[in-house]
Amino acid sequence: MQEPKKLLVSAINSGTVIDHIQAGMATKLLQVLNLGTHKKIVTLGLNLPSKNMGLKDLIKIEDKELTEQEANKIAIFSPQASINIINNYEVTKKFNVTLPETVQSLIICPNPKCITNNENMDSDFKVQHVNNQIKLQCKYCEKIFLQSDINDYRA
């Protein structure tokens, strides 16, 4: 006998659902997207069961439609994520995030000797998706970092 399907996270009337987030990345995305200042309901689902991923995270943001630029920030941390725009409890638009070729100002270079950590200037990274890993190369110090090496970022 099949177990009945149950809704683990409540529906929203309008807003954005970020689905298929790599397990463990949703808390990082809350900070990157600066959702702590959003004055509406933000629902966070961690380690939810997924047929394709095993476990996944999910974020529901009431009354906010993510921009393409915000979606690209998500791709740096979870390139398989999908975005669902909700209106009247219905999905009106659905798309996958797109990994940008470069990312400026978002990531703080992990190299303490990088000029971006010692001068008042924005960081700039070239982004590559190689063998299911996100690699970021700093334009200034030219060092290459895995996405997992990135611990500091700007909202």
JOTA-V139040 format. One record per residue. PHI is phi as a letter, one per 30 degrees, with the letter a starting at -180 (none if undefined). PSI is psi in whole degrees, -180 to 180 (none if undefined). Layout:
# JOTA-V139040
phi:PHI psi:PSI
phi:PHI psi:PSI
This chain:
# JOTA-V139040
phi:none psi:134
phi:d psi:138
phi:d psi:137
phi:d psi:144
phi:d psi:135
phi:b psi:149
phi:d psi:116
phi:d psi:-26
phi:b psi:131
phi:d psi:154
phi:d psi:157
phi:c psi:150
phi:d psi:-48
phi:b psi:150
phi:k psi:-149
phi:b psi:139
phi:c psi:123
phi:c psi:112
phi:c psi:166
phi:h psi:38
phi:d psi:135
phi:e psi:131
phi:e psi:131
phi:j psi:-6
phi:c psi:-14
phi:d psi:-39
phi:d psi:-36
phi:d psi:-41
phi:d psi:-33
phi:e psi:-42
phi:d psi:-45
phi:d psi:-40
phi:d psi:0
phi:h psi:44
phi:d psi:-8
phi:d psi:-22
phi:c psi:-6
phi:d psi:125
phi:d psi:13
phi:c psi:180
phi:d psi:132
phi:b psi:120
phi:c psi:133
phi:c psi:126
phi:c psi:123
phi:c psi:140
phi:h psi:45
phi:d psi:148
phi:d psi:141
phi:b psi:133
phi:d psi:-43
phi:d psi:-33
phi:c psi:-9
phi:i psi:-74
phi:b psi:149
phi:b psi:164
phi:c psi:165
phi:a psi:143
phi:b psi:130
phi:c psi:128
phi:b psi:112
phi:d psi:137
phi:h psi:36
phi:b psi:127
phi:c psi:120
phi:d psi:144
phi:d psi:167
phi:d psi:-38
phi:d psi:-41
phi:d psi:-39
phi:d psi:-38
phi:d psi:-33
phi:d psi:-39
phi:d psi:-40
phi:e psi:-32
phi:d psi:-37
phi:c psi:-21
phi:a psi:82
phi:d psi:-15
phi:c psi:4
phi:d psi:152
phi:b psi:152
phi:c psi:130
phi:c psi:123
phi:c psi:129
phi:c psi:133
phi:b psi:130
phi:h psi:44
phi:i psi:11
phi:c psi:144
phi:d psi:117
phi:c psi:-16
phi:a psi:137
phi:b psi:134
phi:a psi:157
phi:d psi:150
phi:d psi:155
phi:c psi:128
phi:d psi:122
phi:d psi:156
phi:d psi:-33
phi:b psi:159
phi:b psi:127
phi:c psi:143
phi:i psi:-12
phi:d psi:-44
phi:c psi:139
phi:c psi:127
phi:d psi:129
phi:d psi:-14
phi:d psi:110
phi:d psi:-21
phi:d psi:-4
phi:d psi:142
phi:d psi:-29
phi:d psi:-19
phi:c psi:-6
phi:b psi:-9
phi:b psi:160
phi:d psi:84
phi:a psi:157
phi:d psi:148
phi:d psi:162
phi:a psi:119
phi:b psi:142
phi:d psi:134
phi:c psi:134
phi:b psi:144
phi:c psi:104
phi:b psi:125
phi:h psi:50
phi:i psi:22
phi:b psi:143
phi:c psi:123
phi:c psi:139
phi:b psi:126
phi:c psi:123
phi:d psi:132
phi:d psi:-29
phi:c psi:-51
phi:c psi:-10
phi:i psi:7
phi:d psi:148
phi:c psi:133
phi:b psi:147
phi:d psi:154
phi:e psi:-35
phi:d psi:-17
phi:d psi:-15
phi:d psi:115
phi:c psi:-22
phi:c psi:139
phi:a psi:162
phi:c psi:141
phi:d psi:none
